Structure formats: C-alpha cells, structure tokens
C-alpha cells in the first residue's frame, strides 16, 4: 500500500471519525442503548470521545484511559 500524503490521511481520519460517531449516535437512538466511544490517534496520541448519555464521569481523562486500557 502506497504511503498517503499527511493531509489526505488527516482528511480521511476526520471523515471516518465523523461517520463512526454518527453510527454510535444512531445506535444509541434507534436501539435505546447507552454508547461510549474512544478513538485514539496512534500518531499523535490524541483521544476523541463520544457518549450517548450525560455522565459526570465521562469522558475519562487521558490518564484514566491509559490506566484502564494500557494496550491503547
């Protein structure tokens, strides 16, 4: 697989992240379930979170995520 330019890769990540968050929202709404989503960019280490309900404990801090799921 050819190496993609960084700008194109960033655009693709942005689109896919948006689609995934949309799907999580639809799943929560249409199936009446609570959804929590964590997306981590491996290159930057930046975390994106989504939750379908308002909880004080969400989103967790980066330290809590690393502690809970060390493989991320």
N, CA, C and O atoms as a Maestro MAE file, in Angstrom:
{
 s_m_m2io_version
 :::
 2.0.0
}

f_m_ct {
 s_m_title
 :::
 protein
 m_atom[288] {
  # First column is atom index #
  i_m_mmod_type
  r_m_x_coord
  r_m_y_coord
  r_m_z_coord
  i_m_residue_number
  s_m_chain_name
  s_m_pdb_residue_name
  s_m_pdb_atom_name
  i_m_atomic_number
  :::
  1 25 0.839 -1.178 0.000 1 A "UNK " " N  " 7
  2 3 0.000 0.000 0.000 1 A "UNK " " CA " 6
  3 2 0.885 1.242 0.000 1 A "UNK " " C  " 6
  4 15 1.815 1.346 0.800 1 A "UNK " " O  " 8
  5 25 0.601 2.163 -0.877 2 A "UNK " " N  " 7
  6 3 1.400 3.373 -1.007 2 A "UNK " " CA " 6
  7 2 1.183 4.294 0.189 2 A "UNK " " C  " 6
  8 15 0.104 4.322 0.781 2 A "UNK " " O  " 8
  9 25 2.210 5.035 0.528 3 A "UNK " " N  " 7
  10 3 2.124 5.999 1.624 3 A "UNK " " CA " 6
  11 2 1.328 7.205 1.131 3 A "UNK " " C  " 6
  12 15 1.631 7.772 0.082 3 A "UNK " " O  " 8
  13 25 0.327 7.582 1.884 4 A "UNK " " N  " 7
  14 3 -0.534 8.711 1.518 4 A "UNK " " CA " 6
  15 2 0.033 9.999 2.100 4 A "UNK " " C  " 6
  16 15 0.659 9.981 3.160 4 A "UNK " " O  " 8
  17 25 -0.184 11.115 1.412 5 A "UNK " " N  " 7
  18 3 0.246 12.404 1.970 5 A "UNK " " CA " 6
  19 2 -0.449 12.659 3.309 5 A "UNK " " C  " 6
  20 15 -1.610 12.286 3.482 5 A "UNK " " O  " 8
  21 25 0.251 13.294 4.261 6 A "UNK " " N  " 7
  22 3 -0.327 13.534 5.598 6 A "UNK " " CA " 6
  23 2 -1.665 14.270 5.564 6 A "UNK " " C  " 6
  24 15 -2.562 13.944 6.341 6 A "UNK " " O  " 8
  25 25 -1.815 15.252 4.681 7 A "UNK " " N  " 7
  26 3 -3.069 15.999 4.627 7 A "UNK " " CA " 6
  27 2 -4.219 15.083 4.231 7 A "UNK " " C  " 6
  28 15 -5.304 15.154 4.809 7 A "UNK " " O  " 8
  29 25 -3.984 14.239 3.263 8 A "UNK " " N  " 7
  30 3 -5.025 13.315 2.803 8 A "UNK " " CA " 6
  31 2 -5.393 12.309 3.899 8 A "UNK " " C  " 6
  32 15 -6.563 11.974 4.083 8 A "UNK " " O  " 8
  33 25 -4.386 11.839 4.615 9 A "UNK " " N  " 7
  34 3 -4.622 10.901 5.717 9 A "UNK " " CA " 6
  35 2 -5.441 11.562 6.817 9 A "UNK " " C  " 6
  36 15 -6.343 10.950 7.388 9 A "UNK " " O  " 8
  37 25 -5.115 12.821 7.108 10 A "UNK " " N  " 7
  38 3 -5.850 13.570 8.122 10 A "UNK " " CA " 6
  39 2 -7.303 13.778 7.713 10 A "UNK " " C  " 6
  40 15 -8.208 13.657 8.539 10 A "UNK " " O  " 8
  41 25 -7.523 14.086 6.451 11 A "UNK " " N  " 7
  42 3 -8.892 14.265 5.946 11 A "UNK " " CA " 6
  43 2 -9.672 12.955 6.046 11 A "UNK " " C  " 6
  44 15 -10.844 12.948 6.423 11 A "UNK " " O  " 8
  45 25 -9.020 11.865 5.708 12 A "UNK " " N  " 7
  46 3 -9.677 10.555 5.774 12 A "UNK " " CA " 6
  47 2 -10.032 10.205 7.220 12 A "UNK " " C  " 6
  48 15 -11.124 9.706 7.489 12 A "UNK " " O  " 8
  49 25 -9.115 10.465 8.143 13 A "UNK " " N  " 7
  50 3 -9.387 10.211 9.556 13 A "UNK " " CA " 6
  51 2 -10.580 11.033 10.016 13 A "UNK " " C  " 6
  52 15 -11.463 10.528 10.710 13 A "UNK " " O  " 8
  53 25 -10.603 12.283 9.633 14 A "UNK " " N  " 7
  54 3 -11.691 13.166 10.037 14 A "UNK " " CA " 6
  55 2 -13.038 12.651 9.529 14 A "UNK " " C  " 6
  56 15 -14.016 12.631 10.276 14 A "UNK " " O  " 8
  57 25 -13.091 12.239 8.273 15 A "UNK " " N  " 7
  58 3 -14.340 11.710 7.705 15 A "UNK " " CA " 6
  59 2 -14.766 10.423 8.392 15 A "UNK " " C  " 6
  60 15 -15.936 10.252 8.736 15 A "UNK " " O  " 8
  61 25 -13.820 9.526 8.590 16 A "UNK " " N  " 7
  62 3 -14.156 8.236 9.211 16 A "UNK " " CA " 6
  63 2 -14.556 8.404 10.662 16 A "UNK " " C  " 6
  64 15 -15.459 7.722 11.146 16 A "UNK " " O  " 8
  65 25 -13.886 9.308 11.358 17 A "UNK " " N  " 7
  66 3 -14.242 9.584 12.757 17 A "UNK " " CA " 6
  67 2 -15.663 10.125 12.835 17 A "UNK " " C  " 6
  68 15 -16.447 9.711 13.689 17 A "UNK " " O  " 8
  69 25 -15.984 11.039 11.954 18 A "UNK " " N  " 7
  70 3 -17.320 11.618 11.910 18 A "UNK " " CA " 6
  71 2 -18.374 10.548 11.628 18 A "UNK " " C  " 6
  72 15 -19.432 10.532 12.257 18 A "UNK " " O  " 8
  73 25 -18.086 9.661 10.688 19 A "UNK " " N  " 7
  74 3 -19.005 8.575 10.352 19 A "UNK " " CA " 6
  75 2 -19.192 7.642 11.539 19 A "UNK " " C  " 6
  76 15 -20.317 7.241 11.839 19 A "UNK " " O  " 8
  77 25 -18.111 7.295 12.211 20 A "UNK " " N  " 7
  78 3 -18.185 6.395 13.358 20 A "UNK " " CA " 6
  79 2 -18.997 7.011 14.495 20 A "UNK " " C  " 6
  80 15 -19.794 6.321 15.130 20 A "UNK " " O  " 8
  81 25 -18.804 8.287 14.754 21 A "UNK " " N  " 7
  82 3 -19.571 8.967 15.799 21 A "UNK " " CA " 6
  83 2 -21.047 9.027 15.416 21 A "UNK " " C  " 6
  84 15 -21.922 8.855 16.264 21 A "UNK " " O  " 8
  85 25 -21.317 9.273 14.135 22 A "UNK " " N  " 7
  86 3 -22.696 9.255 13.647 22 A "UNK " " CA " 6
  87 2 -23.351 7.902 13.877 22 A "UNK " " C  " 6
  88 15 -24.493 7.828 14.330 22 A "UNK " " O  " 8
  89 25 -22.630 6.836 13.567 23 A "UNK " " N  " 7
  90 3 -23.159 5.478 13.757 23 A "UNK " " CA " 6
  91 2 -23.395 5.183 15.238 23 A "UNK " " C  " 6
  92 15 -24.387 4.546 15.591 23 A "UNK " " O  " 8
  93 25 -22.499 5.638 16.095 24 A "UNK " " N  " 7
  94 3 -22.676 5.436 17.533 24 A "UNK " " CA " 6
  95 2 -23.924 6.164 18.012 24 A "UNK " " C  " 6
  96 15 -24.687 5.638 18.822 24 A "UNK " " O  " 8
  97 25 -24.126 7.375 17.507 25 A "UNK " " N  " 7
  98 3 -25.326 8.144 17.864 25 A "UNK " " CA " 6
  99 2 -26.591 7.429 17.395 25 A "UNK " " C  " 6
  100 15 -27.560 7.322 18.145 25 A "UNK " " O  " 8
  101 25 -26.581 6.943 16.162 26 A "UNK " " N  " 7
  102 3 -27.743 6.222 15.632 26 A "UNK " " CA " 6
  103 2 -28.020 4.958 16.437 26 A "UNK " " C  " 6
  104 15 -29.173 4.651 16.740 26 A "UNK " " O  " 8
  105 25 -26.971 4.231 16.780 27 A "UNK " " N  " 7
  106 3 -27.135 3.010 17.568 27 A "UNK " " CA " 6
  107 2 -27.793 3.325 18.905 27 A "UNK " " C  " 6
  108 15 -28.697 2.611 19.339 27 A "UNK " " O  " 8
  109 25 -27.345 4.383 19.550 28 A "UNK " " N  " 7
  110 3 -27.910 4.775 20.841 28 A "UNK " " CA " 6
  111 2 -29.370 5.173 20.694 28 A "UNK " " C  " 6
  112 15 -30.209 4.787 21.508 28 A "UNK " " O  " 8
  113 25 -29.669 5.935 19.669 29 A "UNK " " N  " 7
  114 3 -31.019 6.452 19.491 29 A "UNK " " CA " 6
  115 2 -32.008 5.371 19.036 29 A "UNK " " C  " 6
  116 15 -33.091 5.237 19.605 29 A "UNK " " O  " 8
  117 25 -31.634 4.611 18.020 30 A "UNK " " N  " 7
  118 3 -32.569 3.651 17.431 30 A "UNK " " CA " 6
  119 2 -32.712 2.366 18.241 30 A "UNK " " C  " 6
  120 15 -33.761 1.724 18.202 30 A "UNK " " O  " 8
  121 25 -31.671 1.986 18.971 31 A "UNK " " N  " 7
  122 3 -31.711 0.729 19.723 31 A "UNK " " CA " 6
  123 2 -31.889 0.953 21.220 31 A "UNK " " C  " 6
  124 15 -31.905 -0.004 21.995 31 A "UNK " " O  " 8
  125 25 -32.024 2.210 21.626 32 A "UNK " " N  " 7
  126 3 -32.231 2.558 23.025 32 A "UNK " " CA " 6
  127 2 -31.166 1.949 23.940 32 A "UNK " " C  " 6
  128 15 -31.479 1.285 24.928 32 A "UNK " " O  " 8
  129 25 -29.897 2.195 23.584 33 A "UNK " " N  " 7
  130 3 -28.775 1.708 24.385 33 A "UNK " " CA " 6
  131 2 -27.848 2.881 24.699 33 A "UNK " " C  " 6
  132 15 -27.879 3.908 24.020 33 A "UNK " " O  " 8
  133 25 -27.026 2.719 25.730 34 A "UNK " " N  " 7
  134 3 -26.002 3.705 26.056 34 A "UNK " " CA " 6
  135 2 -24.731 3.336 25.286 34 A "UNK " " C  " 6
  136 15 -24.324 2.174 25.273 34 A "UNK " " O  " 8
  137 25 -24.117 4.314 24.654 35 A "UNK " " N  " 7
  138 3 -22.921 4.075 23.858 35 A "UNK " " CA " 6
  139 2 -21.804 4.983 24.350 35 A "UNK " " C  " 6
  140 15 -22.013 6.176 24.569 35 A "UNK " " O  " 8
  141 25 -20.620 4.410 24.523 36 A "UNK " " N  " 7
  142 3 -19.420 5.164 24.862 36 A "UNK " " CA " 6
  143 2 -18.355 4.780 23.846 36 A "UNK " " C  " 6
  144 15 -18.150 3.599 23.566 36 A "UNK " " O  " 8
  145 25 -17.683 5.774 23.299 37 A "UNK " " N  " 7
  146 3 -16.723 5.534 22.228 37 A "UNK " " CA " 6
  147 2 -15.441 6.293 22.518 37 A "UNK " " C  " 6
  148 15 -15.476 7.470 22.874 37 A "UNK " " O  " 8
  149 25 -14.302 5.614 22.363 38 A "UNK " " N  " 7
  150 3 -12.994 6.242 22.499 38 A "UNK " " CA " 6
  151 2 -12.241 5.985 21.199 38 A "UNK " " C  " 6
  152 15 -12.118 4.844 20.752 38 A "UNK " " O  " 8
  153 25 -11.743 7.056 20.603 39 A "UNK " " N  " 7
  154 3 -10.933 6.935 19.393 39 A "UNK " " CA " 6
  155 2 -9.575 7.547 19.720 39 A "UNK " " C  " 6
  156 15 -9.495 8.681 20.192 39 A "UNK " " O  " 8
  157 25 -8.506 6.787 19.467 40 A "UNK " " N  " 7
  158 3 -7.158 7.287 19.760 40 A "UNK " " CA " 6
  159 2 -6.350 7.327 18.473 40 A "UNK " " C  " 6
  160 15 -6.245 6.328 17.761 40 A "UNK " " O  " 8
  161 25 -5.782 8.488 18.183 41 A "UNK " " N  " 7
  162 3 -4.914 8.635 17.037 41 A "UNK " " CA " 6
  163 2 -3.539 8.115 17.429 41 A "UNK " " C  " 6
  164 15 -2.902 8.676 18.321 41 A "UNK " " O  " 8
  165 25 -3.073 7.064 16.784 42 A "UNK " " N  " 7
  166 3 -1.792 6.454 17.153 42 A "UNK " " CA " 6
  167 2 -0.614 7.394 16.925 42 A "UNK " " C  " 6
  168 15 0.353 7.376 17.687 42 A "UNK " " O  " 8
  169 25 -0.691 8.212 15.881 43 A "UNK " " N  " 7
  170 3 0.431 9.093 15.565 43 A "UNK " " CA " 6
  171 2 0.578 10.230 16.556 43 A "UNK " " C  " 6
  172 15 1.692 10.556 16.966 43 A "UNK " " O  " 8
  173 25 -0.528 10.834 16.945 44 A "UNK " " N  " 7
  174 3 -0.458 11.999 17.841 44 A "UNK " " CA " 6
  175 2 -0.736 11.645 19.296 44 A "UNK " " C  " 6
  176 15 -0.380 12.402 20.200 44 A "UNK " " O  " 8
  177 25 -1.378 10.483 19.530 45 A "UNK " " N  " 7
  178 3 -1.746 10.102 20.884 45 A "UNK " " CA " 6
  179 2 -2.990 10.824 21.380 45 A "UNK " " C  " 6
  180 15 -3.371 10.693 22.543 45 A "UNK " " O  " 8
  181 25 -3.622 11.585 20.492 46 A "UNK " " N  " 7
  182 3 -4.808 12.364 20.872 46 A "UNK " " CA " 6
  183 2 -6.038 11.455 20.959 46 A "UNK " " C  " 6
  184 15 -6.217 10.553 20.141 46 A "UNK " " O  " 8
  185 25 -6.881 11.709 21.963 47 A "UNK " " N  " 7
  186 3 -8.093 10.932 22.185 47 A "UNK " " CA " 6
  187 2 -9.328 11.741 21.806 47 A "UNK " " C  " 6
  188 15 -9.392 12.945 22.050 47 A "UNK " " O  " 8
  189 25 -10.299 11.074 21.214 48 A "UNK " " N  " 7
  190 3 -11.601 11.647 20.936 48 A "UNK " " CA " 6
  191 2 -12.620 10.762 21.628 48 A "UNK " " C  " 6
  192 15 -12.514 9.537 21.563 48 A "UNK " " O  " 8
  193 25 -13.590 11.346 22.279 49 A "UNK " " N  " 7
  194 3 -14.586 10.551 22.999 49 A "UNK " " CA " 6
  195 2 -15.994 10.956 22.599 49 A "UNK " " C  " 6
  196 15 -16.252 12.090 22.197 49 A "UNK " " O  " 8
  197 25 -16.895 9.987 22.722 50 A "UNK " " N  " 7
  198 3 -18.314 10.232 22.474 50 A "UNK " " CA " 6
  199 2 -19.098 9.426 23.500 50 A "UNK " " C  " 6
  200 15 -18.739 8.291 23.812 50 A "UNK " " O  " 8
  201 25 -20.162 10.011 24.020 51 A "UNK " " N  " 7
  202 3 -21.062 9.255 24.886 51 A "UNK " " CA " 6
  203 2 -22.493 9.669 24.578 51 A "UNK " " C  " 6
  204 15 -22.775 10.822 24.254 51 A "UNK " " O  " 8
  205 25 -23.373 8.707 24.688 52 A "UNK " " N  " 7
  206 3 -24.767 8.963 24.337 52 A "UNK " " CA " 6
  207 2 -25.589 9.483 25.515 52 A "UNK " " C  " 6
  208 15 -26.725 9.923 25.334 52 A "UNK " " O  " 8
  209 25 -25.024 9.434 26.707 53 A "UNK " " N  " 7
  210 3 -25.724 9.941 27.890 53 A "UNK " " CA " 6
  211 2 -24.817 10.930 28.605 53 A "UNK " " C  " 6
  212 15 -23.594 10.872 28.479 53 A "UNK " " O  " 8
  213 25 -25.424 11.831 29.349 54 A "UNK " " N  " 7
  214 3 -24.657 12.815 30.099 54 A "UNK " " CA " 6
  215 2 -24.228 12.236 31.441 54 A "UNK " " C  " 6
  216 15 -25.048 12.074 32.346 54 A "UNK " " O  " 8
  217 25 -22.962 11.932 31.563 55 A "UNK " " N  " 7
  218 3 -22.423 11.405 32.814 55 A "UNK " " CA " 6
  219 2 -21.281 12.296 33.274 55 A "UNK " " C  " 6
  220 15 -20.473 12.746 32.462 55 A "UNK " " O  " 8
  221 25 -21.215 12.550 34.565 56 A "UNK " " N  " 7
  222 3 -20.116 13.346 35.093 56 A "UNK " " CA " 6
  223 2 -18.780 12.637 34.908 56 A "UNK " " C  " 6
  224 15 -17.744 13.281 34.744 56 A "UNK " " O  " 8
  225 25 -18.810 11.314 34.936 57 A "UNK " " N  " 7
  226 3 -17.571 10.549 34.851 57 A "UNK " " CA " 6
  227 2 -17.114 10.326 33.415 57 A "UNK " " C  " 6
  228 15 -16.136 9.615 33.185 57 A "UNK " " O  " 8
  229 25 -17.798 10.915 32.454 58 A "UNK " " N  " 7
  230 3 -17.432 10.717 31.062 58 A "UNK " " CA " 6
  231 2 -17.267 12.057 30.375 58 A "UNK " " C  " 6
  232 15 -18.097 12.931 30.623 58 A "UNK " " O  " 8
  233 25 -16.326 12.288 29.580 59 A "UNK " " N  " 7
  234 3 -15.293 11.342 29.180 59 A "UNK " " CA " 6
  235 2 -14.200 11.241 30.235 59 A "UNK " " C  " 6
  236 15 -13.931 12.202 30.956 59 A "UNK " " O  " 8
  237 25 -13.578 10.084 30.320 60 A "UNK " " N  " 7
  238 3 -12.490 9.926 31.285 60 A "UNK " " CA " 6
  239 2 -11.276 10.730 30.824 60 A "UNK " " C  " 6
  240 15 -11.146 11.065 29.647 60 A "UNK " " O  " 8
  241 25 -10.403 11.029 31.760 61 A "UNK " " N  " 7
  242 3 -9.174 11.742 31.407 61 A "UNK " " CA " 6
  243 2 -8.247 10.788 30.658 61 A "UNK " " C  " 6
  244 15 -8.431 9.571 30.698 61 A "UNK " " O  " 8
  245 25 -7.263 11.344 29.985 62 A "UNK " " N  " 7
  246 3 -6.304 10.514 29.253 62 A "UNK " " CA " 6
  247 2 -5.606 9.537 30.208 62 A "UNK " " C  " 6
  248 15 -5.360 8.384 29.852 62 A "UNK " " O  " 8
  249 25 -5.293 9.999 31.404 63 A "UNK " " N  " 7
  250 3 -4.637 9.129 32.390 63 A "UNK " " CA " 6
  251 2 -5.528 7.952 32.776 63 A "UNK " " C  " 6
  252 15 -5.052 6.825 32.910 63 A "UNK " " O  " 8
  253 25 -6.833 8.218 32.957 64 A "UNK " " N  " 7
  254 3 -7.764 7.136 33.297 64 A "UNK " " CA " 6
  255 2 -7.873 6.137 32.154 64 A "UNK " " C  " 6
  256 15 -7.947 4.931 32.388 64 A "UNK " " O  " 8
  257 25 -7.885 6.628 30.930 65 A "UNK " " N  " 7
  258 3 -7.966 5.730 29.776 65 A "UNK " " CA " 6
  259 2 -6.738 4.836 29.717 65 A "UNK " " C  " 6
  260 15 -6.857 3.624 29.538 65 A "UNK " " O  " 8
  261 25 -5.566 5.425 29.867 66 A "UNK " " N  " 7
  262 3 -4.320 4.650 29.799 66 A "UNK " " CA " 6
  263 2 -4.258 3.637 30.936 66 A "UNK " " C  " 6
  264 15 -3.793 2.514 30.738 66 A "UNK " " O  " 8
  265 25 -4.722 4.022 32.126 67 A "UNK " " N  " 7
  266 3 -4.728 3.113 33.265 67 A "UNK " " CA " 6
  267 2 -5.680 1.951 33.037 67 A "UNK " " C  " 6
  268 15 -5.349 0.802 33.329 67 A "UNK " " O  " 8
  269 25 -6.876 2.256 32.509 68 A "UNK " " N  " 7
  270 3 -7.910 1.241 32.309 68 A "UNK " " CA " 6
  271 2 -7.576 0.310 31.130 68 A "UNK " " C  " 6
  272 15 -7.774 -0.902 31.210 68 A "UNK " " O  " 8
  273 25 -7.070 0.897 30.042 69 A "UNK " " N  " 7
  274 3 -6.764 0.122 28.842 69 A "UNK " " CA " 6
  275 2 -5.322 0.381 28.426 69 A "UNK " " C  " 6
  276 15 -5.083 1.165 27.508 69 A "UNK " " O  " 8
  277 25 -4.355 -0.260 29.080 70 A "UNK " " N  " 7
  278 3 -2.935 0.013 28.812 70 A "UNK " " CA " 6
  279 2 -2.504 -0.305 27.373 70 A "UNK " " C  " 6
  280 15 -1.524 0.259 26.886 70 A "UNK " " O  " 8
  281 25 -3.216 -1.190 26.702 71 A "UNK " " N  " 7
  282 3 -2.830 -1.553 25.333 71 A "UNK " " CA " 6
  283 2 -3.110 -0.430 24.337 71 A "UNK " " C  " 6
  284 15 -2.619 -0.479 23.208 71 A "UNK " " O  " 8
  285 25 -3.894 0.590 24.732 72 A "UNK " " N  " 7
  286 3 -4.163 1.708 23.832 72 A "UNK " " CA " 6
  287 2 -2.941 2.570 23.818 72 A "UNK " " C  " 6
  288 15 -2.912 3.589 23.128 72 A "UNK " " O  " 8
  :::
 }
 m_bond[287] {
  # First column is bond index #
  i_m_from
  i_m_to
  i_m_order
  :::
  1 1 2 1
  2 2 3 1
  3 3 4 2
  4 3 5 1
  5 5 6 1
  6 6 7 1
  7 7 8 2
  8 7 9 1
  9 9 10 1
  10 10 11 1
  11 11 12 2
  12 11 13 1
  13 13 14 1
  14 14 15 1
  15 15 16 2
  16 15 17 1
  17 17 18 1
  18 18 19 1
  19 19 20 2
  20 19 21 1
  21 21 22 1
  22 22 23 1
  23 23 24 2
  24 23 25 1
  25 25 26 1
  26 26 27 1
  27 27 28 2
  28 27 29 1
  29 29 30 1
  30 30 31 1
  31 31 32 2
  32 31 33 1
  33 33 34 1
  34 34 35 1
  35 35 36 2
  36 35 37 1
  37 37 38 1
  38 38 39 1
  39 39 40 2
  40 39 41 1
  41 41 42 1
  42 42 43 1
  43 43 44 2
  44 43 45 1
  45 45 46 1
  46 46 47 1
  47 47 48 2
  48 47 49 1
  49 49 50 1
  50 50 51 1
  51 51 52 2
  52 51 53 1
  53 53 54 1
  54 54 55 1
  55 55 56 2
  56 55 57 1
  57 57 58 1
  58 58 59 1
  59 59 60 2
  60 59 61 1
  61 61 62 1
  62 62 63 1
  63 63 64 2
  64 63 65 1
  65 65 66 1
  66 66 67 1
  67 67 68 2
  68 67 69 1
  69 69 70 1
  70 70 71 1
  71 71 72 2
  72 71 73 1
  73 73 74 1
  74 74 75 1
  75 75 76 2
  76 75 77 1
  77 77 78 1
  78 78 79 1
  79 79 80 2
  80 79 81 1
  81 81 82 1
  82 82 83 1
  83 83 84 2
  84 83 85 1
  85 85 86 1
  86 86 87 1
  87 87 88 2
  88 87 89 1
  89 89 90 1
  90 90 91 1
  91 91 92 2
  92 91 93 1
  93 93 94 1
  94 94 95 1
  95 95 96 2
  96 95 97 1
  97 97 98 1
  98 98 99 1
  99 99 100 2
  100 99 101 1
  101 101 102 1
  102 102 103 1
  103 103 104 2
  104 103 105 1
  105 105 106 1
  106 106 107 1
  107 107 108 2
  108 107 109 1
  109 109 110 1
  110 110 111 1
  111 111 112 2
  112 111 113 1
  113 113 114 1
  114 114 115 1
  115 115 116 2
  116 115 117 1
  117 117 118 1
  118 118 119 1
  119 119 120 2
  120 119 121 1
  121 121 122 1
  122 122 123 1
  123 123 124 2
  124 123 125 1
  125 125 126 1
  126 126 127 1
  127 127 128 2
  128 127 129 1
  129 129 130 1
  130 130 131 1
  131 131 132 2
  132 131 133 1
  133 133 134 1
  134 134 135 1
  135 135 136 2
  136 135 137 1
  137 137 138 1
  138 138 139 1
  139 139 140 2
  140 139 141 1
  141 141 142 1
  142 142 143 1
  143 143 144 2
  144 143 145 1
  145 145 146 1
  146 146 147 1
  147 147 148 2
  148 147 149 1
  149 149 150 1
  150 150 151 1
  151 151 152 2
  152 151 153 1
  153 153 154 1
  154 154 155 1
  155 155 156 2
  156 155 157 1
  157 157 158 1
  158 158 159 1
  159 159 160 2
  160 159 161 1
  161 161 162 1
  162 162 163 1
  163 163 164 2
  164 163 165 1
  165 165 166 1
  166 166 167 1
  167 167 168 2
  168 167 169 1
  169 169 170 1
  170 170 171 1
  171 171 172 2
  172 171 173 1
  173 173 174 1
  174 174 175 1
  175 175 176 2
  176 175 177 1
  177 177 178 1
  178 178 179 1
  179 179 180 2
  180 179 181 1
  181 181 182 1
  182 182 183 1
  183 183 184 2
  184 183 185 1
  185 185 186 1
  186 186 187 1
  187 187 188 2
  188 187 189 1
  189 189 190 1
  190 190 191 1
  191 191 192 2
  192 191 193 1
  193 193 194 1
  194 194 195 1
  195 195 196 2
  196 195 197 1
  197 197 198 1
  198 198 199 1
  199 199 200 2
  200 199 201 1
  201 201 202 1
  202 202 203 1
  203 203 204 2
  204 203 205 1
  205 205 206 1
  206 206 207 1
  207 207 208 2
  208 207 209 1
  209 209 210 1
  210 210 211 1
  211 211 212 2
  212 211 213 1
  213 213 214 1
  214 214 215 1
  215 215 216 2
  216 215 217 1
  217 217 218 1
  218 218 219 1
  219 219 220 2
  220 219 221 1
  221 221 222 1
  222 222 223 1
  223 223 224 2
  224 223 225 1
  225 225 226 1
  226 226 227 1
  227 227 228 2
  228 227 229 1
  229 229 230 1
  230 230 231 1
  231 231 232 2
  232 231 233 1
  233 233 234 1
  234 234 235 1
  235 235 236 2
  236 235 237 1
  237 237 238 1
  238 238 239 1
  239 239 240 2
  240 239 241 1
  241 241 242 1
  242 242 243 1
  243 243 244 2
  244 243 245 1
  245 245 246 1
  246 246 247 1
  247 247 248 2
  248 247 249 1
  249 249 250 1
  250 250 251 1
  251 251 252 2
  252 251 253 1
  253 253 254 1
  254 254 255 1
  255 255 256 2
  256 255 257 1
  257 257 258 1
  258 258 259 1
  259 259 260 2
  260 259 261 1
  261 261 262 1
  262 262 263 1
  263 263 264 2
  264 263 265 1
  265 265 266 1
  266 266 267 1
  267 267 268 2
  268 267 269 1
  269 269 270 1
  270 270 271 1
  271 271 272 2
  272 271 273 1
  273 273 274 1
  274 274 275 1
  275 275 276 2
  276 275 277 1
  277 277 278 1
  278 278 279 1
  279 279 280 2
  280 279 281 1
  281 281 282 1
  282 282 283 1
  283 283 284 2
  284 283 285 1
  285 285 286 1
  286 286 287 1
  287 287 288 2
  :::
 }
}
